[in-house]
Amino acid sequence: MLFMNNSLLSTKIITPAQQELVLNTGIGLTQYDILKTEYVILKENVVWDHIIITSKNAIPAILPYLSLIQNIYCVGNKTAALLQENGLQPKYIAQNAVELAIELTSHYSNQDYYYLCSEQRRDELPAFFLDKKIPLKEVFAYRSIAVVKTFDRIFAAIAFYSPRGVHAFAKANPNNKTLIAVCIGDTTATTARLYFKNIVIANKQTIENTLITAIKALRND
């Protein structure tokens, strides 16, 4: 298997500006979407008073109901910006699902919440609500499907943006001996440690910071 020195694989298609960020350093870049999103039509009745979303992938499902939504809480500035573009101002914007769960269960505990999420959603947020005995109804708004892609070469570093992405890559490439796994956050890194020895975690949970972290790791800055 050919080793590609000074090369980065991004497991997400990145923007032209993000591509330039990498290529301008002389690092080779390969990219593909390791997870494909499928949107689903809501089949359950939703009370739109208090809505939680932790991914922008849930937004298409709520577009037909914008006029009904009273309060919406979300994770991430990009998700918040997309909501705002569609005329919704989030009541609270958290940096991650745990922060959002703590905020809502601590300060808005007398509400009934609907969580529009993926069929493969993580457990942290629902677990908080269950522990506090606060009603939370999960409604599946989209699903992520792993794209099976094998490589006949080894990259110096791979950028991962989710635990499922790590699992999907490792399953398709069981003999890959990539030197560095660059992870967008701690949860992704925990999964990456199952398959990779050298783990680097971005300081901020953004694609740009993950790429910058990868660049620094490859250049040994």
C-alpha positions, 0 to 999 in steps of 0.5 A: 500500500502506497504511503502519501507523504504530507497528505490529508484526507478530509472525510467531508467535502470542504468549501473552496476557501477551506481547500485553499487553506490546506493547498496553500501550505503545500499539503496534498488534499483528498476529500469525500463525504463519508456520510450521506444525509437522507431527509425524511418526512415527519410522520409524527405529530409535533407540538412546536412550542419547544424544539431542539435541534443539534444539527443543521440536517434537521432544518429541512424537516421543520421548514414547512412548520416555521410559522408554528415554532414558538421556541427553538434551541440549537447547537452550533453557530452555523446551525443558528445562522441557517435558522436565522436565514429562515426567519427563526431566532434561536432562544439558546445557542450551545456549542455542543449537545451536553451544554444545551442539555445542561442549560435546558434542564437547569433553567427551562425544566418545566417545558415539554421538548421535541428533539428533531434528530437523526436515527443515529443520534448520540445519547448525551442529550436524551440521557440528561433529560431522562435523568432529570425526568423532563419530558423529551420526545424524539422525532427522527428528521433525517438519517446518515448513511455511511459511504463505503470507500476503500483506498489503496494508499495511506494518508499522512493524516485524516480529518474526522468530523464525527464518531460514525465517520471514524467507524465507517472509514475503519470498517472500509479500510481495516489495514490503513495505517494512517499516522495521524487522526485529526478529530473535530472534538473529544467524542470523535477522538474517543472513537478514533482511539479504537483504531489509531494510535496518534490522535490530535484534537481541534481546539474548536469544534469547527471544520476550519479549526480541524483543518488548521490542526491537521496542517500544524500536525503535518508541519510539526508546528 
